[in-house]
Amino acid sequence: MDLATLKAFKPAEYEQAADGYRAAGDMASAAKDALDNRISAGMRKDRLEGEAANAALAELKELSKNFHYAQTECGLASTALNGFAFDMAAAKRRLDTALEDAAAGGCTVNPDGSVSYPAGRKPGEEKDAPAGTVGGSAGGGATSDAIERQAANVHPNPHYGKAMGYANRIADALKEAADADAKWAPRLRSLKADDDLKVSDRDWTDAHADTGGVREAGKGYLDSLPDAPKSGDPKENAAWWKGLTPEEQAAHMSLNAAQVGALDGLPSATRDEANRIVLAEKRAELQLRLDAIPPEPKKLIIGPRAAVRNPEWTAWNEKYGKDLTFLKDNLKGIDAIQARFDATGKDGLPEAYLLGYDTKGGGRAVVANGNPDVADHTAVFVPGTYTNITETEKYIHHMSEMWKETSAKVPGQNVSTITWIGYDAPQSIVPEAMKEHYAHTAAPDLNRFMSGLEHVQGGDDKSHTTLIGHSYGSTVLGAASNGGDLRTDDIIAVGSPGMLVEYAKELDVEEGHVWSQAGGFTDDQVPLGGKFAGLGRNSDWWQDLLPFGSIWGQNVPSDESFGAHRMAHDSGSHTDYWRDGSLSIQNQASVVAGQYDKVQRD
């Protein structure tokens, strides 16, 4: 980097190029949305079938992937260019200040960065010391600076010292610019896709690596941006996001997509965009890891008299078994989410929004049918014991059917039904589902999600909201109600083992807005099991002394004494309450629609 190049550098030109990439990314995003939510969805809505229609949908899906990848890479290119411009602008400011100070000090800066100083004399000297020229050195350090100060003190020309200072400052600025150029050049070169028309898993893992590279190189730029609030408060999150410039939003979306997607209070479209980037990159990573696992050897060696454990299988299982399960489980969940994206338009299903995704714990997935931000009626479903990422398909289907049933009851109104797999659920009946701590741990996250939902909707009077808890999920609802200001209008407890309160009136909704649905003991043993575990509550102090509480004193939502509206159902088991077209789901949908008079009571 030389003096003339840095003097002529114009950060605005790179910032304009960054704006251009961001605009191209926005166009790619719009094209992807048009393909997914208008063209492909329209074909499904019109029930176009046959070999040609299926082939066309497959091609449109691949084209959508291309646009999504282009959107992601354009976002990275935009952020990288802004980061480069930021670093170079800092170096240029240092240079410009040094040049101005040199001119004001009567010195001349030469094209090679050296500084010429005029003749002059120190006090007490009889004649001027001659003029001269000095070259600077960058980053000399404390020892070098001390030596230079000593040299300036003994030099006969009083201008020598300040000229040396100007030259060193110029050298520092040129080095800073050269370092920025060397740092960013390979990052920008890496943002180049393969010369083909297919976005592969390798492309997405490269995009993830590119993100890490740009984040590392752009630390100074990122540090200059307003960071997300530490509190996690949805209102503070929303104010932070709204206060960012489009450039700053794009930078956070490109480099901190997982963080943006997890922030309650942000618009659903923003969270969806961020989480889809995370989902695509994570799926590619997991698939490549799965592909790298060698084939499983035979578990047993069959001999003439007996079968023995194959030592090769034992070694393989110790090395790969646990990781294989993790990879397959998470890929199953991701494929279920993608299948819901691909079902948009089928049977009238609206666009889906991915409001949360993570692989931590048992996996997280929050998927909405329809945009919650504009919903007149919103339902949030919290599943129970055994819930993890592998159950995503089943629970998304439950809420897809709930969307259909509810929408049919309120034609012309907007409905959003949300699957909230947002906590680590118990993975066994005994002992895990008999403990309260899973519910208490989940409660703050559910409360924060519901508060964020209400905020993006514009207030508590903008959408009629219903929380549906199945099995241990209803216990989570009870903990959330006890642990904070639970933002919902109605609560439905289905197959509930208890809600950690004795009466419905203790829950955080207006009296008369708690609903229960549960089969008898032959169909659903969970309510009685919850009593045995003590997940209900009772008012008799002596029963608290008994092991696991007392099944006779415990109140659970299906008990008449609990005070909930008991809804009729046609479920044949604990997991049968969302059978397509069932009385069970129709009654729930009536509550979600706010049509309480149409609910059939038990």
CORBEL-V247115 format. One record per residue. N is the residue number from 1. RES is the residue in one small letter. SS is DSSP state (A for helix, B for strand, O for the rest). Layout:
# CORBEL-V247115
N|RES|SS + N|RES|SS
This chain:
# CORBEL-V247115
1|m|O + 2|d|O + 3|l|A + 4|a|A + 5|t|A + 6|l|A + 7|k|A + 8|a|A + 9|f|O + 10|k|O + 11|p|A + 12|a|A + 13|e|A + 14|y|A + 15|e|A + 16|q|A + 17|a|A + 18|a|A + 19|d|A + 20|g|A + 21|y|A + 22|r|A + 23|a|A + 24|a|A + 25|g|A + 26|d|A + 27|m|A + 28|a|A + 29|s|A + 30|a|A + 31|a|A + 32|k|A + 33|d|A + 34|a|A + 35|l|A + 36|d|A + 37|n|A + 38|r|A + 39|i|A + 40|s|A + 41|a|A + 42|g|A + 43|m|A + 44|r|A + 45|k|A + 46|d|O + 47|r|O + 48|l|O + 49|e|O + 50|g|O + 51|e|A + 52|a|A + 53|a|A + 54|n|A + 55|a|A + 56|a|A + 57|l|A + 58|a|A + 59|e|A + 60|l|A + 61|k|A + 62|e|A + 63|l|A + 64|s|A + 65|k|A + 66|n|A + 67|f|A + 68|h|A + 69|y|A + 70|a|A + 71|q|A + 72|t|A + 73|e|A + 74|c|A + 75|g|A + 76|l|A + 77|a|A + 78|s|A + 79|t|A + 80|a|A + 81|l|A + 82|n|A + 83|g|A + 84|f|A + 85|a|A + 86|f|A + 87|d|A + 88|m|A + 89|a|A + 90|a|A + 91|a|A + 92|k|A + 93|r|A + 94|r|A + 95|l|A + 96|d|A + 97|t|A + 98|a|A + 99|l|A + 100|e|A + 101|d|A + 102|a|A + 103|a|A + 104|a|A + 105|g|O + 106|g|O + 107|c|O + 108|t|B + 109|v|B + 110|n|O + 111|p|O + 112|d|O + 113|g|O + 114|s|O + 115|v|B + 116|s|B + 117|y|B + 118|p|O + 119|a|O + 120|g|B + 121|r|O + 122|k|O + 123|p|O + 124|g|O + 125|e|O + 126|e|O + 127|k|O + 128|d|O + 129|a|B + 130|p|O + 131|a|O + 132|g|B + 133|t|B + 134|v|B + 135|g|O + 136|g|O + 137|s|O + 138|a|O + 139|g|O + 140|g|O + 141|g|A + 142|a|A + 143|t|A + 144|s|A + 145|d|A + 146|a|A + 147|i|A + 148|e|A + 149|r|A + 150|q|A + 151|a|A + 152|a|A + 153|n|A + 154|v|A + 155|h|O + 156|p|O + 157|n|O + 158|p|O + 159|h|O + 160|y|A + 161|g|A + 162|k|A + 163|a|A + 164|m|A + 165|g|A + 166|y|A + 167|a|A + 168|n|A + 169|r|A + 170|i|A + 171|a|A + 172|d|A + 173|a|A + 174|l|A + 175|k|A + 176|e|A + 177|a|A + 178|a|A + 179|d|A + 180|a|A + 181|d|A + 182|a|A + 183|k|A + 184|w|A + 185|a|A + 186|p|A + 187|r|A + 188|l|A + 189|r|A + 190|s|A + 191|l|O + 192|k|O + 193|a|O + 194|d|O + 195|d|O + 196|d|O + 197|l|O + 198|k|O + 199|v|O + 200|s|O + 201|d|A + 202|r|A + 203|d|A + 204|w|A + 205|t|A + 206|d|A + 207|a|A + 208|h|A + 209|a|A + 210|d|A + 211|t|A + 212|g|A + 213|g|A + 214|v|A + 215|r|A + 216|e|A + 217|a|A + 218|g|O + 219|k|A + 220|g|A + 221|y|A + 222|l|A + 223|d|A + 224|s|O + 225|l|O + 226|p|O + 227|d|O + 228|a|O + 229|p|O + 230|k|O + 231|s|O + 232|g|O + 233|d|O + 234|p|A + 235|k|A + 236|e|A + 237|n|A + 238|a|A + 239|a|A + 240|w|A + 241|w|A + 242|k|A + 243|g|A + 244|l|O + 245|t|O + 246|p|A + 247|e|A + 248|e|A + 249|q|A + 250|a|A + 251|a|A + 252|h|A + 253|m|A + 254|s|A + 255|l|A + 256|n|O + 257|a|A + 258|a|A + 259|q|A + 260|v|A + 261|g|A + 262|a|O + 263|l|O + 264|d|O + 265|g|O + 266|l|O + 267|p|O + 268|s|A + 269|a|A + 270|t|A + 271|r|A + 272|d|A + 273|e|A + 274|a|A + 275|n|A + 276|r|A + 277|i|A + 278|v|A + 279|l|A + 280|a|A + 281|e|A + 282|k|A + 283|r|A + 284|a|A + 285|e|A + 286|l|A + 287|q|A + 288|l|A + 289|r|A + 290|l|A + 291|d|A + 292|a|O + 293|i|O + 294|p|O + 295|p|O + 296|e|O + 297|p|O + 298|k|O + 299|k|O + 300|l|B + 301|i|B + 302|i|B + 303|g|O + 304|p|O + 305|r|O + 306|a|O + 307|a|B + 308|v|B + 309|r|B + 310|n|O + 311|p|A + 312|e|A + 313|w|A + 314|t|A + 315|a|A + 316|w|A + 317|n|A + 318|e|A + 319|k|A + 320|y|A + 321|g|A + 322|k|A + 323|d|A + 324|l|A + 325|t|A + 326|f|A + 327|l|A + 328|k|A + 329|d|A + 330|n|A + 331|l|A + 332|k|A + 333|g|A + 334|i|A + 335|d|A + 336|a|A + 337|i|A + 338|q|A + 339|a|A + 340|r|A + 341|f|A + 342|d|A + 343|a|O + 344|t|O + 345|g|O + 346|k|A + 347|d|A + 348|g|A + 349|l|O + 350|p|O + 351|e|O + 352|a|B + 353|y|B + 354|l|B + 355|l|B + 356|g|B + 357|y|B + 358|d|B + 359|t|O + 360|k|O + 361|g|O + 362|g|O + 363|g|O + 364|r|B + 365|a|B + 366|v|B + 367|v|B + 368|a|B + 369|n|B + 370|g|O + 371|n|O + 372|p|A + 373|d|A + 374|v|A + 375|a|O + 376|d|O + 377|h|B + 378|t|B + 379|a|B + 380|v|B + 381|f|B + 382|v|B + 383|p|O + 384|g|O + 385|t|O + 386|y|O + 387|t|O + 388|n|O + 389|i|A + 390|t|A + 391|e|A + 392|t|A + 393|e|A + 394|k|A + 395|y|A + 396|i|A + 397|h|A + 398|h|A + 399|m|A + 400|s|A + 401|e|A + 402|m|A + 403|w|A + 404|k|A + 405|e|A + 406|t|A + 407|s|A + 408|a|A + 409|k|A + 410|v|O + 411|p|O + 412|g|O + 413|q|O + 414|n|O + 415|v|B + 416|s|B + 417|t|B + 418|i|B + 419|t|B + 420|w|B + 421|i|B + 422|g|O + 423|y|O + 424|d|O + 425|a|O + 426|p|O + 427|q|O + 428|s|O + 429|i|O + 430|v|O + 431|p|O + 432|e|A + 433|a|A + 434|m|A + 435|k|O + 436|e|O + 437|h|A + 438|y|A + 439|a|A + 440|h|A + 441|t|A + 442|a|A + 443|a|A + 444|p|A + 445|d|A + 446|l|A + 447|n|A + 448|r|A + 449|f|A + 450|m|A + 451|s|A + 452|g|A + 453|l|A + 454|e|A + 455|h|A + 456|v|A + 457|q|A + 458|g|O + 459|g|O + 460|d|O + 461|d|O + 462|k|O + 463|s|O + 464|h|B + 465|t|B + 466|t|B + 467|l|B + 468|i|B + 469|g|B + 470|h|B + 471|s|O + 472|y|A + 473|g|A + 474|s|A + 475|t|A + 476|v|A + 477|l|A + 478|g|A + 479|a|A + 480|a|A + 481|s|A + 482|n|A + 483|g|A + 484|g|O + 485|d|O + 486|l|O + 487|r|O + 488|t|O + 489|d|O + 490|d|B + 491|i|B + 492|i|B + 493|a|B + 494|v|B + 495|g|O + 496|s|O + 497|p|O + 498|g|O + 499|m|O + 500|l|O + 501|v|O + 502|e|O + 503|y|O + 504|a|A + 505|k|A + 506|e|A + 507|l|O + 508|d|O + 509|v|O + 510|e|O + 511|e|O + 512|g|O + 513|h|O + 514|v|B + 515|w|B + 516|s|B + 517|q|B + 518|a|O + 519|g|O + 520|g|O + 521|f|O + 522|t|O + 523|d|O + 524|d|O + 525|q|O + 526|v|A + 527|p|A + 528|l|A + 529|g|A + 530|g|A + 531|k|A + 532|f|A + 533|a|A + 534|g|O + 535|l|O + 536|g|O + 537|r|B + 538|n|O + 539|s|O + 540|d|O + 541|w|A + 542|w|A + 543|q|A + 544|d|A + 545|l|A + 546|l|O + 547|p|O + 548|f|O + 549|g|O + 550|s|O + 551|i|O + 552|w|O + 553|g|O + 554|q|O + 555|n|B + 556|v|O + 557|p|O + 558|s|O + 559|d|O + 560|e|A + 561|s|A + 562|f|A + 563|g|O + 564|a|O + 565|h|B + 566|r|B + 567|m|B + 568|a|O + 569|h|O + 570|d|O + 571|s|O + 572|g|O + 573|s|O + 574|h|O + 575|t|O + 576|d|O + 577|y|O + 578|w|O + 579|r|O + 580|d|O + 581|g|O + 582|s|O + 583|l|A + 584|s|A + 585|i|A + 586|q|A + 587|n|A + 588|q|A + 589|a|A + 590|s|A + 591|v|A + 592|v|A + 593|a|O + 594|g|O + 595|q|O + 596|y|A + 597|d|A + 598|k|A + 599|v|O + 600|q|O + 601|r|B + 602|d|O
